């Protein structure tokens, strides 16, 4: 069994993915071994910014009751691998928060929630890494006879979030 210590770096980037549909997946850039970065018994890999992560929400979201900084959790549905090396295993937990909440009101007839993830937790080792994903926005849409509508996103919603900054992974060398 490989034990991975995830280490992240990067700058804050803000972007939005609109609508009630999952975020669009750009062409998936492949993680690559960073040349000259191997130290002794470890190899350093980098998952580049722009990498899509397929997730399933574990937290329901509601513009009518949510507050900024409310906790948002997600589970990674597909492992992030490169050349047969699993860098982030399926089942890892993403931890984030609501960054904007607008309940439906007379001034704003449709509700909105915006969230991003800041930490990923390795499913086996429980090691934590700081990550930065692009913000994901869900806006409500009014029905034909509705005056107001909040947006509700169920806890089992599947979607794609995009890394906004590179993620470095420090792996124990197996050879």
C-alpha positions in Angstrom: 0.0 0.0 0.0 1.4 3.4 -0.9 1.3 6.2 1.6 1.0 9.6 0.2 1.6 13.0 1.8 -0.3 15.6 -0.2 1.3 19.1 -0.2 -0.3 21.9 -2.1 0.7 25.4 -3.3 -0.7 28.0 -5.5 -2.4 31.3 -5.7 -6.0 32.2 -5.3 -8.0 32.2 -8.5 -11.7 33.0 -8.8 -13.9 31.7 -11.6 -17.5 30.6 -11.8 -19.3 27.7 -13.2 -22.8 28.7 -13.9 -26.2 27.0 -13.7 -27.8 24.0 -12.1 -25.8 21.7 -14.4 -22.4 20.2 -13.5 -19.4 22.2 -14.4 -18.0 21.7 -17.8 -14.9 19.5 -18.0 -12.1 21.0 -19.9 -9.7 18.7 -21.6 -8.0 16.9 -18.7 -4.4 17.9 -18.3 -2.2 14.9 -17.2 -0.3 15.1 -14.0 3.4 14.7 -14.5 6.5 13.9 -12.5 8.4 17.1 -11.8 12.0 16.6 -13.1 14.8 17.1 -10.6 12.5 17.1 -7.6 13.0 13.5 -6.4 14.5 13.5 -2.9 15.9 10.3 -1.6 13.0 7.8 -1.2 10.3 10.1 -2.4 9.0 11.4 -5.7 7.2 14.7 -6.2 4.3 14.8 -8.6 2.2 17.8 -9.7 -1.5 17.8 -10.5 -1.8 20.9 -12.7 -4.3 23.7 -12.3 -7.3 23.1 -14.6 -7.5 19.4 -13.7 -11.2 18.4 -13.3 -12.2 16.4 -10.2 -15.4 14.3 -10.4 -17.1 14.6 -7.0 -20.4 13.8 -5.2 -21.6 16.3 -2.7 -22.1 15.0 0.9 -23.7 18.3 2.1 -27.0 19.7 0.8 -27.1 23.4 -0.1 -30.0 25.8 0.2 -30.0 29.5 -0.6 -32.9 30.0 1.8 -31.1 28.7 4.9 -27.4 28.7 4.0 -24.9 31.1 5.4 -21.5 32.2 4.2 -18.8 30.0 5.6 -21.2 27.0 6.0 -19.3 23.7 5.6 -19.5 21.9 2.3 -18.2 18.3 1.9 -17.7 16.2 -1.2 -16.3 12.8 -2.1 -13.9 12.2 -5.0 -15.5 9.7 -7.4 -12.5 8.9 -9.5 -8.9 8.5 -8.5 -6.3 11.0 -9.9 -3.5 8.8 -11.4 -0.6 9.2 -13.7 1.5 6.4 -15.3 -0.1 3.8 -13.0 0.6 5.8 -9.8 -2.5 6.8 -7.9 -1.9 10.3 -6.6 -5.3 11.0 -5.0 -7.4 7.9 -4.3 -11.1 7.6 -5.1 -13.1 8.3 -1.9 -10.9 11.1 -0.7 -12.9 13.9 1.0 -13.0 17.5 -0.2 -13.7 20.1 2.5 -14.9 23.6 1.5 -17.3 26.3 2.4 -20.1 28.5 1.0 -18.5 31.7 -0.3 -21.7 33.5 -1.3 -25.4 32.9 -0.5 -28.3 35.0 -1.8 -31.8 33.9 -0.7 -34.7 34.7 -2.9 -36.4 38.0 -2.0 -38.3 40.9 -3.6 -35.1 42.5 -4.7 -33.6 39.2 -5.9 -36.3 36.8 -7.1 -34.0 33.8 -7.5 -31.6 32.3 -4.9 -28.0 31.6 -5.4 -25.2 29.6 -3.6 -21.5 29.7 -4.4 -18.9 27.3 -2.9 -15.3 26.2 -3.3 -13.1 23.5 -1.8 -10.0 24.4 0.2 -8.8 21.1 1.6 -8.5 17.5 0.4 -8.2 14.6 2.9 -6.6 11.3 1.7 -9.1 8.5 2.2 -6.5 6.0 3.6 -3.9 8.1 5.5 -6.2 11.0 6.5 -3.4 13.4 5.5 -4.6 16.8 4.5 -3.6 19.1 1.7 -4.6 22.7 0.9 -6.2 22.9 -2.5 -8.0 25.7 -4.3 -10.9 24.9 -6.7 -12.7 27.3 -8.9 -16.0 28.5 -7.4 -19.1 26.6 -8.3 -22.3 28.6 -8.6 -25.9 27.3 -8.5 -28.7 29.8 -9.4 -32.4 29.0 -9.1 -34.7 29.3 -12.1 -38.3 30.5 -11.8 -41.1 28.4 -12.9 -43.9 30.0 -15.0 -46.1 31.0 -12.0 -43.4 31.5 -9.4 -42.6 34.9 -7.8 -39.6 33.7 -5.8 -37.5 30.6 -5.7 -34.5 29.5 -3.6 -32.0 27.1 -5.0 -31.6 23.7 -3.4 -28.7 21.3 -4.2 -29.1 17.7 -2.8 -26.3 16.0 -0.9 -26.0 13.3 -3.6 -25.4 15.8 -6.5 -22.6 14.7 -8.8 -20.5 17.4 -10.5 -17.0 18.3 -11.7 -14.9 20.9 -9.9 -11.7 22.3 -11.4 -8.4 22.8 -9.6 -7.6 26.5 -9.7 -4.0 26.0 -8.6 -1.5 23.1 -8.9 -1.5 20.4 -6.3 1.9 18.9 -5.3 1.9 15.2 -4.2 4.9 13.8 -2.3 4.9 10.0 -2.8 7.0 7.2 -1.2 9.1 5.7 -4.0 8.2 2.0 -4.5 11.2 0.9 -6.5 
